[in-house]
């Protein structure tokens, strides 16, 4: 009888060693979860959720946030989130949209995490821009974050174009225009370059 029980136990162990472990689903303990399709991610009930805006789900298992400088307005995205375009930025993760650079600031390159204030001698009167306009002859913009140029007058009616030094009483050899403002489409004043 002893040889039977040893043989039986040995045979049972051999059979058990060839059986693979059954993957356990979170809700049922013994049932394996069906994989989610790309663009979806698994939920705690054993089902699949559509990937949310501000995220991407490349393989049906991971649920990844868009990084800073990125956005995604769509559901079910499987690819890495696109960069925010020039003129826009995103300083938070997992966002569905980008933020426009405020007036007096700009964002030069795509994928920015922040905006830059306009420096002296330049201005930006519109939000969401990727460039700045230099001041015109006889117009000044001193300091950072300028939203417009101010016409020099009084005992200091002159200013160098694009200079952040402000108005001066020293004559300057350039023609002073009657206006120095940005067009509604973001075009800088005539004869004035952007940077």
C-alpha positions as CSV (number, residue, x, y, z in Angstrom):
1,X,0.0,0.0,0.0
2,X,2.9,2.3,0.7
3,X,4.2,2.0,-2.8
4,X,0.8,2.9,-4.2
5,X,0.5,6.1,-2.3
6,X,4.1,7.2,-3.2
7,X,3.4,6.4,-6.9
8,X,0.1,8.2,-6.7
9,X,1.6,11.3,-5.1
10,X,4.5,11.3,-7.6
11,X,2.1,11.1,-10.5
12,X,-0.1,13.9,-9.1
13,X,2.9,16.1,-8.6
14,X,4.0,15.4,-12.2
15,X,0.6,16.4,-13.5
16,X,0.4,19.5,-11.4
17,X,3.9,20.6,-12.4
18,X,2.8,20.7,-16.1
19,X,-0.3,22.9,-15.5
20,X,0.4,26.6,-16.0
21,X,-0.8,29.1,-13.4
22,X,-4.2,30.6,-14.3
23,X,-4.0,34.4,-14.4
24,X,-6.2,36.0,-11.8
25,X,-8.5,38.9,-12.7
26,X,-9.1,41.5,-10.1
27,X,-12.8,41.0,-9.7
28,X,-13.2,37.2,-9.9
29,X,-10.0,35.7,-8.5
30,X,-9.8,32.9,-11.0
31,X,-10.9,34.4,-14.3
32,X,-8.4,36.0,-16.5
33,X,-9.2,39.5,-17.8
34,X,-9.5,39.9,-21.5
35,X,-7.0,42.4,-22.8
36,X,-8.2,45.8,-23.7
37,X,-7.7,47.2,-27.2
38,X,-5.3,50.0,-27.8
39,X,-7.0,53.3,-27.0
40,X,-8.6,51.7,-23.9
41,X,-7.3,50.9,-20.4
42,X,-8.4,48.3,-17.8
43,X,-10.7,49.4,-15.0
44,X,-11.1,47.9,-11.5
45,X,-14.2,45.9,-12.5
46,X,-12.4,43.8,-15.1
47,X,-13.7,45.9,-18.0
48,X,-12.1,48.5,-20.3
49,X,-12.5,52.3,-20.3
50,X,-12.0,54.5,-23.3
51,X,-8.8,56.6,-22.9
52,X,-9.6,60.1,-21.8
53,X,-8.5,63.5,-23.3
54,X,-5.2,64.6,-21.8
55,X,-4.0,61.0,-21.9
56,X,-2.9,58.2,-24.3
57,X,-3.3,54.4,-24.1
58,X,-0.9,52.8,-26.6
59,X,-1.2,49.1,-25.7
60,X,-4.6,48.5,-23.9
61,X,-2.8,48.3,-20.5
62,X,-1.2,51.6,-19.8
63,X,-3.0,54.9,-19.1
64,X,-0.4,57.7,-19.6
65,X,-0.8,61.4,-19.0
66,X,0.3,63.9,-21.6
67,X,3.5,65.6,-20.3
68,X,4.0,69.3,-19.8
69,X,4.2,71.1,-23.1
70,X,1.8,68.6,-24.6
71,X,-2.0,68.2,-25.0
72,X,-4.6,65.8,-26.3
73,X,-8.3,66.8,-26.9
74,X,-9.4,63.4,-28.1
75,X,-10.8,60.2,-26.6
76,X,-9.2,56.8,-27.4
77,X,-5.7,58.1,-28.4
78,X,-3.0,55.5,-28.8
79,X,0.0,57.7,-29.7
80,X,2.0,60.1,-27.6
81,X,0.4,63.4,-27.1
82,X,1.3,66.2,-29.6
83,X,3.3,69.2,-28.5
84,X,1.6,72.5,-28.0
85,X,2.1,74.8,-31.0
86,X,4.3,77.9,-30.9
87,X,2.4,80.7,-29.2
88,X,0.9,78.2,-26.7
89,X,2.2,76.4,-23.6
90,X,1.1,73.8,-21.0
91,X,2.6,73.8,-17.5
92,X,0.5,70.9,-16.2
93,X,0.3,67.2,-17.1
94,X,-2.7,65.4,-18.4
95,X,-4.4,68.3,-20.2
96,X,-6.8,68.4,-23.1
97,X,-5.7,71.8,-24.4
98,X,-2.8,74.3,-24.4
99,X,-2.8,77.8,-22.8
100,X,-2.2,80.8,-25.0
101,X,0.7,83.1,-24.2
102,X,-0.8,86.1,-22.5
103,X,-0.6,89.6,-23.9
104,X,2.9,91.0,-23.2
105,X,4.4,87.5,-23.6
106,X,5.2,85.0,-26.3
107,X,6.1,81.3,-26.9
108,X,8.7,80.9,-29.6
109,X,8.9,77.1,-30.0
110,X,6.4,74.1,-29.9
111,X,6.3,72.0,-26.8
112,X,6.8,74.9,-24.3
113,X,6.1,74.5,-20.6
114,X,5.9,78.2,-20.0
115,X,5.8,81.6,-21.8
116,X,8.4,84.3,-21.9
117,X,7.8,88.0,-21.2
118,X,8.5,90.4,-23.9
119,X,11.8,92.3,-23.2
120,X,12.3,96.1,-23.3
121,X,12.2,97.6,-26.8
122,X,9.5,95.2,-27.9
123,X,5.8,94.6,-27.3
124,X,3.1,92.0,-27.9
125,X,-0.5,93.2,-27.8
126,X,-2.2,89.9,-28.7
127,X,-2.4,86.6,-26.8
128,X,-1.2,83.3,-28.3
129,X,1.7,84.7,-30.3
130,X,5.1,83.3,-31.1
131,X,6.9,86.5,-31.8
132,X,7.2,90.1,-30.6
133,X,7.2,93.4,-32.4
134,X,10.1,95.9,-32.0
135,X,9.2,99.5,-31.1
136,X,9.2,102.1,-33.9
137,X,11.3,105.2,-34.1
138,X,10.0,107.7,-31.6
139,X,8.1,105.0,-29.6
140,X,9.2,103.3,-26.4
141,X,8.5,100.1,-24.4
142,X,10.6,100.0,-21.3
143,X,10.9,97.0,-19.0
144,X,9.4,93.5,-19.6
145,X,5.9,92.3,-20.5
146,X,5.0,95.3,-22.7
147,X,1.6,95.1,-24.4
148,X,2.1,98.3,-26.5
149,X,4.6,101.0,-27.5
150,X,4.1,104.5,-26.1
151,X,4.7,107.6,-28.2
152,X,7.6,109.7,-26.9
153,X,6.7,113.4,-26.4
154,X,7.4,116.6,-24.5
155,X,11.0,117.3,-23.8
156,X,12.0,113.7,-24.8
157,X,10.3,113.1,-28.1
158,X,12.9,110.6,-29.6
159,X,13.6,106.9,-29.1
160,X,15.7,104.5,-31.1
161,X,13.7,101.7,-32.8
162,X,13.8,98.5,-30.8
163,X,15.6,100.1,-27.9
164,X,14.5,99.4,-24.3
165,X,16.2,102.6,-23.1
166,X,13.1,104.7,-23.3
167,X,12.6,108.2,-24.7
168,X,15.5,110.7,-25.1
169,X,16.0,114.4,-25.9
170,X,18.7,113.5,-28.4
171,X,17.6,113.7,-32.0
172,X,17.6,110.4,-33.9
173,X,18.0,110.0,-37.6
174,X,14.8,108.0,-38.4
175,X,11.3,108.8,-39.5
176,X,8.8,108.8,-36.6
177,X,5.5,107.1,-37.7
178,X,2.1,108.3,-36.4
179,X,1.2,104.9,-35.0
180,X,3.2,101.9,-33.8
181,X,0.7,99.1,-33.1
182,X,0.3,95.5,-34.1
183,X,-2.4,94.5,-36.6
184,X,-5.3,92.2,-35.6
185,X,-3.6,89.3,-37.4
186,X,-0.3,89.8,-35.5
187,X,1.5,91.7,-38.2
188,X,4.0,94.1,-36.8
189,X,3.9,97.8,-37.7
190,X,5.1,98.7,-41.2
191,X,8.9,99.1,-41.4
192,X,9.2,97.2,-38.1
193,X,10.6,93.8,-37.8
194,X,9.6,91.0,-35.4
195,X,11.8,88.7,-33.4
